[in-house]
Amino acid sequence: MKPLAKRKFGRVDLEVTNFAFGTAPIGNIFRPIDEQMSDAMIQAAWDGGVRFYDTAPMYGHGLAELRTGYSLRWKSRDDFVLSSKVGRVLKPKRRSEIDFSPWNNAAPNEMIFDYSYDGTMRAFEDSLQRLALERMDICFIHDIDVFTRGADQPEVFRQAMDGAWKALSQLRDEGVVKAIGVGVNEWEVCHEALKQRDFDCFLLAGRYTLLEQESLDAFLPLCQERNAAVIIGGGFNSGILATGAIEGAKYNYAPAPASIMEKVRGIEAVCKEYNVPLPAAAMQFVVAHPAIPAFVAGTRTVEQLNKNLEWFSHAIPTDFWSELKRKGLLREDAPTPA
């Protein structure tokens, strides 16, 4: 297994490993992971060379931040990069009065959306308290997209561009945090945020993958022009690019439609021809784009984590990417690994 590469994080004075550990699973999304497994995965990630960790108050109502801090607390703080998010304030509440869905055995905190200046400052400080680490390096405004906020999104976006932006911009100016950005499920929201405000980075879930490259039209070119970094989460499109086109395969958190199943089968045929695991192609494609320094993956077991690291270093011949393009399975203008 080749060592993970380090990449410059856009215009910011940070270097990140091109594979990042995502902490939604250790927030107990869908089903619980115990404390021992959570810690074992973070230690295994560290031993595998991972030096970039992404968390959020949302993940397990604070549980993921608590677990992330616990596992990283005695590492040298200058040896890793840590990102978290604002947009939700957590308040202690009886477990019996909290709707935890989709989290399982989460921390006993109620989540309240708050994109105001004061709410952002409180959320930032609360995250540092839960992590019990002296700083976070990167902070994203979380979930100001249509996927999460529905019809309220335009007003939520406006609030965030005023209140949360002002707070994070101030924290950046003061040197409290190095990079500020937006973390959402839609590239269009990132694009609009970058047009309106001076952001350093974005965390984009599932919208630049082997199956989706629309963000090449306008958003990613603007990121290159501004030297803004983009981290991709959900690079398996919530499942199908890891499992393949099997019965019940998930695409964007729902059963994959026939058109997606057909496209994935086409990609799998090329994978078979070149002896390339589909997940390896999915991961390595993403970080070939010059604006994308890292792929964020969440796992449930040490075995899954090690498998991801193995895929991430799997040798892929250049002809594989050319064949995908020749068959119309990948955009001609999509950057591919050298």
C-alpha distance (Angstrom), angle and dihedral (degrees) to the residues before:
residue distance angle dihedral
M1 . . .
K2 3.79 . .
P3 3.83 117.3 .
L4 3.80 118.6 -98.1
A5 3.78 115.5 -96.4
K6 3.79 122.4 -123.2
R7 3.77 119.2 -133.0
K8 3.78 134.0 -166.4
F9 3.80 109.6 -107.5
G10 3.79 100.7 -126.7
R11 3.78 113.0 -85.9
V12 3.81 93.7 -23.2
D13 3.79 126.6 104.0
L14 3.81 92.9 -111.1
E15 3.77 136.3 103.6
V16 3.80 119.8 -155.8
T17 3.78 133.8 -171.5
N18 3.80 109.4 -108.9
F19 3.80 89.4 -122.4
A20 3.82 116.5 60.5
F21 3.79 129.7 -168.4
G22 3.82 111.4 -121.7
T23 3.79 115.7 -153.3
A24 3.83 104.7 -158.7
P25 3.84 91.3 103.7
I26 3.82 92.6 54.1
G27 3.80 86.6 53.9
N28 3.83 83.2 66.8
I29 3.77 99.3 -111.8
F30 3.83 110.2 -173.1
R31 3.83 93.7 -15.4
P32 3.79 135.9 18.1
I33 3.79 129.5 -93.4
D34 3.79 115.1 -163.8
E35 3.79 125.0 -122.7
Q36 3.81 93.0 -104.9
M37 3.82 94.1 54.0
S38 3.80 91.7 45.2
D39 3.80 91.4 53.6
A40 3.82 93.2 41.2
M41 3.82 91.0 55.5
I42 3.79 94.1 50.0
Q43 3.80 91.0 47.3
A44 3.83 90.2 47.9
A45 3.80 89.9 49.2
W46 3.80 89.4 51.4
D47 3.81 91.4 48.6
G48 3.82 87.7 49.7
G49 3.79 90.3 57.5
V50 3.83 99.5 -100.6
R51 3.80 110.7 151.7
F52 3.81 101.0 165.6
Y53 3.83 121.2 79.8
D54 3.80 126.7 -179.4
T55 3.79 124.4 -163.0
A56 3.82 140.8 154.9
P57 3.82 141.4 -161.6
M58 3.81 88.2 -116.3
Y59 3.80 93.6 63.4
G60 3.78 104.0 94.9
H61 3.83 92.9 -20.0
G62 3.81 89.2 -74.9
L63 3.82 97.8 -31.3
A64 3.82 95.0 110.9
E65 3.81 92.0 52.8
L66 3.81 90.7 49.0
R67 3.81 91.3 50.2
T68 3.80 94.7 42.8
G69 3.78 91.9 52.1
Y70 3.79 92.3 46.8
S71 3.81 92.7 53.7
L72 3.81 96.6 43.5
R73 3.79 99.4 36.5
W74 3.79 98.6 101.8
K75 3.80 97.0 39.3
S76 3.79 116.0 103.5
R77 3.80 102.6 -89.2
D78 3.78 93.0 -139.7
D79 3.81 91.1 57.6
F80 3.81 97.5 70.2
V81 3.80 142.2 40.3
L82 3.80 120.0 -130.9
S83 3.80 129.8 -166.5
S84 3.79 130.5 -173.9
K85 3.78 136.4 161.7
V86 3.80 147.3 -119.4
G87 3.78 132.7 -149.3
R88 3.79 99.8 89.0
V89 3.79 127.0 70.8
L90 3.82 115.3 -156.0
K91 3.80 121.7 -143.5
P92 3.83 125.8 -175.1
K93 3.80 113.4 -107.4
R94 3.81 139.7 162.1
R95 3.78 110.6 -81.0
S96 3.79 90.4 -130.2
E97 3.82 90.0 61.5
I98 3.84 97.8 49.8
D99 3.79 127.2 90.9
F100 3.82 99.5 -143.7
S101 3.81 97.6 178.1
P102 3.05 122.4 167.2
W103 3.81 89.9 15.0
N104 3.79 122.0 80.4
N105 3.81 125.2 -149.4
A106 3.79 89.0 -7.1
A107 3.80 127.9 170.9
P108 3.84 114.7 -75.5
N109 3.79 96.5 -104.5
E110 3.77 130.6 120.9
M111 3.82 113.5 -134.6
I112 3.79 117.6 -135.3
F113 3.81 121.9 -176.0
D114 3.80 110.3 -125.7
Y115 3.82 124.0 163.8
S116 3.81 95.9 166.0
Y117 3.80 122.6 119.4
D118 3.82 92.2 -108.5
G119 3.81 93.3 43.1
T120 3.80 91.1 50.7
M121 3.80 92.7 50.0
R122 3.80 90.4 49.2
A123 3.82 93.2 46.6
F124 3.81 91.1 49.7
E125 3.80 92.8 50.2
D126 3.82 92.3 44.5
S127 3.81 90.8 52.7
L128 3.80 91.1 53.9
Q129 3.81 89.0 50.2
R130 3.82 92.6 51.3
L131 3.81 91.9 45.6
A132 3.83 91.9 43.5
L133 3.78 87.8 -150.7
E134 3.79 123.4 127.9
R135 3.78 95.7 -119.5
M136 3.76 149.3 -5.5
D137 3.78 116.1 -134.3
I138 3.81 100.6 -153.2
C139 3.80 129.0 30.4
F140 3.79 125.3 -168.9
I141 3.82 129.7 -164.2
H142 3.80 99.5 -124.5
D143 3.80 131.9 -136.4
I144 3.80 105.0 -11.3
D145 3.80 89.4 146.4
V146 3.79 136.1 111.4
F147 3.82 90.0 -112.0
T148 3.82 90.8 64.6
R149 3.80 104.6 25.5
G150 3.80 103.4 32.2
A151 3.80 115.4 -172.5
D152 3.82 90.9 0.6
Q153 3.81 92.2 61.7
P154 3.84 99.0 100.5
E155 3.81 92.2 53.6
V156 3.81 92.9 41.3
F157 3.82 89.8 50.8
R158 3.81 90.7 50.7
Q159 3.82 91.4 50.1
A160 3.79 90.9 49.7
M161 3.80 94.2 47.9
D162 3.80 88.6 53.3
G163 3.82 108.3 33.2
A164 3.81 107.2 22.0
W165 3.80 92.4 37.2
K166 3.80 91.8 52.2
A167 3.81 92.2 50.3
L168 3.81 96.2 46.5
S169 3.79 92.6 42.9
Q170 3.81 88.7 54.3
L171 3.83 91.8 48.3
R172 3.81 89.3 50.2
D173 3.81 92.2 48.6
E174 3.82 89.1 50.8
G175 3.82 91.4 50.7
V176 3.81 93.1 -117.5
V177 3.82 90.6 123.5
K178 3.81 127.8 19.1
A179 3.80 102.2 -149.5
I180 3.80 135.5 23.7
G181 3.75 129.3 -166.6
V182 3.80 150.5 136.7
G183 3.82 126.9 -84.2
V184 3.83 115.2 -159.6
N185 3.81 145.9 131.7
E186 3.83 97.4 -111.5
W187 3.79 128.2 67.5
E188 3.81 90.4 -154.5
V189 3.82 90.0 65.5
C190 3.81 91.0 49.9
H191 3.79 90.0 48.5
E192 3.81 93.0 52.0
A193 3.82 91.5 46.1
L194 3.80 91.1 52.5
K195 3.80 91.1 49.3
Q196 3.81 91.0 51.9
R197 3.80 104.4 38.0
D198 3.80 141.9 26.2
F199 3.81 100.8 -103.1
D200 3.80 124.4 168.6
C201 3.79 99.8 -156.2
F202 3.80 151.1 -2.3
L203 3.79 137.5 -143.2
L204 3.78 107.0 -148.1
A205 3.79 119.7 -171.8
G206 3.79 117.0 -147.3
R207 3.80 100.6 -28.4
Y208 3.78 100.9 107.3
T209 3.79 108.9 48.0
L210 3.80 142.5 119.8
L211 3.82 85.2 -79.6
E212 3.82 100.9 42.5
Q213 3.79 128.8 43.0
E214 3.82 103.9 152.2
S215 3.80 89.5 118.3
L216 3.83 87.2 71.5
D217 3.82 88.5 74.5
A218 3.79 100.0 69.4
F219 3.80 116.2 -26.5
L220 3.80 102.4 60.4
P221 3.84 93.3 43.1
L222 3.82 89.1 53.6
C223 3.81 89.3 49.8
Q224 3.79 89.5 53.5
E225 3.80 90.8 48.1
R226 3.83 91.6 50.6
N227 3.82 94.1 35.9
A228 3.82 90.3 -123.6
A229 3.81 116.3 160.0
V230 3.81 122.1 -128.8
I231 3.79 122.6 -158.2
I232 3.79 115.8 -162.7
G233 3.79 120.7 -143.2
G234 3.77 124.0 175.1
G235 3.79 89.4 36.4
F236 3.80 90.7 159.4
N237 3.85 89.6 59.5
S238 3.84 87.3 -114.2
G239 3.78 94.5 -54.4
I240 3.78 120.6 -31.2
L241 3.81 96.3 89.0
A242 3.81 88.7 55.5
T243 3.81 99.8 40.9
G244 3.80 99.6 31.8
A245 3.81 123.9 -136.2
I246 3.79 96.1 -39.5
E247 3.78 124.1 148.2
G248 3.80 109.5 -75.2
A249 3.82 93.2 16.0
K250 3.80 111.5 166.9
Y251 3.80 125.2 -126.8
N252 3.81 117.9 179.9
Y253 3.82 91.8 -11.4
A254 3.84 93.9 -54.3
P255 3.82 136.7 80.0
A256 3.80 108.2 -69.0
P257 3.84 114.6 -105.0
A258 3.81 120.0 -122.4
S259 3.83 94.2 -102.1
I260 3.81 91.9 55.8
M261 3.81 92.0 45.3
E262 3.81 89.2 53.1
K263 3.80 93.5 49.4
V264 3.81 92.3 48.2
R265 3.80 90.6 50.2
G266 3.80 87.6 54.3
I267 3.80 91.7 51.3
E268 3.82 90.4 46.1
A269 3.81 90.7 54.5
V270 3.81 90.1 56.5
C271 3.81 89.8 44.9
K272 3.78 89.8 54.6
E273 3.82 92.1 48.5
Y274 3.81 91.8 53.6
N275 3.82 97.6 34.1
V276 3.81 92.6 -117.9
P277 3.84 120.9 146.3
L278 3.81 109.2 -124.6
P279 3.84 93.3 -129.0
A280 3.82 90.4 51.7
A281 3.80 90.1 54.9
A282 3.83 91.3 46.2
M283 3.80 93.3 52.5
Q284 3.77 99.3 41.4
F285 3.81 94.3 45.4
V286 3.80 91.5 60.0
V287 3.81 97.5 54.7
A288 3.80 92.7 46.9
H289 3.80 88.9 80.5
P290 3.83 109.9 95.3
A291 3.83 92.6 -134.0
I292 3.83 92.9 53.2
P293 3.82 114.1 77.5
A294 3.81 97.8 170.5
F295 3.79 147.6 26.7
V296 3.83 114.2 -146.2
A297 3.80 117.3 -147.5
G298 3.78 130.3 179.4
T299 3.81 120.8 -155.9
R300 3.79 138.1 -174.0
T301 3.81 101.7 -149.4
V302 3.79 139.1 27.7
E303 3.80 87.5 -114.5
Q304 3.82 91.2 56.9
L305 3.78 90.9 47.5
N306 3.80 93.0 50.6
K307 3.80 90.2 47.4
N308 3.82 90.0 53.4
L309 3.81 90.9 51.0
E310 3.81 89.6 48.6
W311 3.83 91.4 51.3
F312 3.77 90.3 46.7
S313 3.81 91.0 59.7
H314 3.83 98.1 38.0
A315 3.82 110.9 128.5
I316 3.82 110.9 -114.4
P317 3.83 120.4 -169.9
T318 3.80 117.4 -125.9
D319 3.81 89.8 -125.3
F320 3.80 89.6 65.0
W321 3.81 91.3 67.3
S322 3.80 92.2 43.8
E323 3.80 89.8 53.8
L324 3.82 92.3 51.4
K325 3.80 88.8 53.4
R326 3.80 93.3 44.3
K327 3.80 89.7 54.9
G328 3.79 93.2 47.9
L329 3.81 92.7 -113.1
L330 3.80 94.0 119.5
R331 3.79 131.5 34.9
E332 3.79 115.0 -98.6
D333 3.81 91.3 -130.3
A334 3.83 95.2 49.9
P335 3.83 111.4 116.0
T336 3.81 112.5 -123.2
P337 3.80 132.6 -165.7
A338 3.78 115.4 -78.8
